[in-house]
Amino acid sequence: MLINQDFSVDRSKYIGGSDIGAILGLSRFRSPLEVWMEKTGKETKQLDSLPLRFGSFAEEFVATEYARATGFELIHDESIYIHPEHPFMSAHMDRFVLADGSASPSRILECKTANPFTSSDWGEVGSDEVPMSYLCQCIWYMAITNINKVDLAVLFGNSDFRIYEIVRDMELENTILDKASFFWNDYVLKDKPPPAQSEADCQVLFSKGDPAKSIEAKAQTLELTQRLKLLNSEIDVREQEISSIKQNIMNQMGEAESLLYQGKTIATWKAPKPSFRLDSKRLEQEHPEIANNYKMPVQNSRRLVIKQIDKPTQGDLS
């Protein structure tokens, strides 16, 4: 049975549809650790950015275009829905859909806007070939509402409008719910961070170092440092090659700002518009009393430096 709650949901107390893709490691914007930080109250990010504001603003337009294209009636219900068996699972639907003359919602509408350059991440119109993070979000909504279909309407830029259809898949749904339950019970409730998935995650987890502490490296770790040395040397070679190619092109262009091939521009070399920055050194010299009032300590991130040592021989290991 659905539990409809008419209150402003506290995101730290629930896993929502926008969280599930990140929890599963499928989001390009958030990691499982970032979700954990939010749910445990260790970090509260202000959900207010230009893309988010535009997405909220464009939701009404996308919903209107969907209704125009399908002829279906939409219900805008801003309530928060809670899973009947898992009280920490919540969902907020963009719209409910009354299709084919039904008196109750027969599907959910999820509205999205997307960069036109990401259209290759989406499959054929009408299919369920959408980015995995969005697919999981739709599966999540069906699990909580017990509705068997989600239409995902997406607007690319201002000229490409598409509708995708996701049908309920119980096997996938159960897998997602199991992983969400594991995340909540083993990480959030136990206040234990999930494994780091990026360098940024490591900086968050281990932001402070202990100068008095050192550990003995495993043999496999030594192998990794040797591999890193090789990769860095390859990067240096590639950067030198890139610089050489750029110099060649710049020498050909000289004072010209555009490089053409058969009338088409293949490169430009222009000075950007002038920008302005505060001359802090001059301010400190001429007005030290003012500069001191605006100084603040900055805690830099820890920097990983790999020291190169000779690889031990077999005799050294015996």
Secondary structure as the mmCIF struct_conf table of DSSP 4:
data_model
#
loop_
_struct_conf.conf_type_id
_struct_conf.id
_struct_conf.beg_label_comp_id
_struct_conf.beg_label_asym_id
_struct_conf.beg_label_seq_id
_struct_conf.end_label_comp_id
_struct_conf.end_label_asym_id
_struct_conf.end_label_seq_id
STRN STRN1 ILE A 3 GLN A 5
BEND BEND1 PHE A 7 PHE A 7
HELX_RH_3T_P HELX_RH_3T_P1 ARG A 11 LYS A 13
BEND BEND2 TYR A 14 TYR A 14
STRN STRN2 ILE A 15 ILE A 15
HELX_RH_AL_P HELX_RH_AL_P1 GLY A 17 ILE A 23
TURN_TY1_P TURN_TY1_P1 LEU A 24 GLY A 25
BEND BEND3 ARG A 28 PHE A 29
HELX_RH_AL_P HELX_RH_AL_P2 PRO A 32 LYS A 39
TURN_TY1_P TURN_TY1_P2 THR A 40 GLY A 41
BEND BEND4 LYS A 42 LYS A 42
HELX_RH_AL_P HELX_RH_AL_P3 LEU A 50 THR A 70
STRN STRN3 GLU A 73 ILE A 75
HELX_LH_PP_P HELX_LH_PP_P1 SER A 79 SER A 79
STRN STRN4 ILE A 80 ILE A 82
BEND BEND5 PRO A 84 GLU A 85
TURN_TY1_P TURN_TY1_P3 PRO A 87 PHE A 88
STRN STRN5 MET A 89 MET A 89
STRN STRN6 SER A 90 ALA A 91
BEND BEND6 ASP A 94 ASP A 94
STRN STRN7 ARG A 95 LEU A 98
TURN_TY1_P TURN_TY1_P4 ASP A 100 GLY A 101
BEND BEND7 ALA A 103 SER A 104
STRN STRN8 ARG A 107 ALA A 114
HELX_RH_3T_P HELX_RH_3T_P2 PRO A 116 ASP A 121
BEND BEND8 TRP A 122 TRP A 122
BEND BEND9 GLU A 124 GLU A 124
TURN_TY1_P TURN_TY1_P5 VAL A 125 GLY A 126
BEND BEND10 SER A 127 ASP A 128
HELX_RH_AL_P HELX_RH_AL_P4 MET A 132 THR A 145
TURN_TY1_P TURN_TY1_P6 ASN A 146 ASN A 146
STRN STRN9 LYS A 149 PHE A 156
TURN_TY1_P TURN_TY1_P7 GLY A 157 SER A 159
STRN STRN10 ASP A 160 VAL A 167
HELX_RH_AL_P HELX_RH_AL_P5 MET A 170 PHE A 182
HELX_RH_PI_P HELX_RH_PI_P1 PHE A 183 VAL A 188
TURN_TY1_P TURN_TY1_P8 LEU A 189 ASP A 191
HELX_LH_PP_P HELX_LH_PP_P2 PRO A 193 ALA A 196
BEND BEND11 SER A 198 SER A 198
HELX_RH_AL_P HELX_RH_AL_P6 GLU A 199 LEU A 205
TURN_TY1_P TURN_TY1_P9 PHE A 206 PHE A 206
BEND BEND12 LYS A 208 LYS A 208
TURN_TY1_P TURN_TY1_P10 PRO A 211 ALA A 212
HELX_LH_PP_P HELX_LH_PP_P3 GLU A 216 LYS A 218
HELX_RH_AL_P HELX_RH_AL_P7 ALA A 219 MET A 253
TURN_TY1_P TURN_TY1_P11 GLY A 254 GLU A 255
BEND BEND13 GLU A 257 GLU A 257
STRN STRN11 SER A 258 TYR A 261
TURN_TY1_P TURN_TY1_P12 GLN A 262 GLY A 263
STRN STRN12 LYS A 264 THR A 268
HELX_LH_PP_P HELX_LH_PP_P4 ALA A 271 PRO A 274
HELX_RH_AL_P HELX_RH_AL_P8 SER A 280 GLU A 286
HELX_RH_AL_P HELX_RH_AL_P9 PRO A 288 ASN A 293
TURN_TY1_P TURN_TY1_P13 TYR A 294 TYR A 294
HELX_LH_PP_P HELX_LH_PP_P5 ASN A 300 ARG A 302
HELX_LH_PP_P HELX_LH_PP_P6 ILE A 306 GLN A 308
HELX_LH_PP_P HELX_LH_PP_P7 ASP A 310 THR A 313
HELX_RH_AL_P HELX_RH_AL_P10 GLN A 314 LEU A 317
#
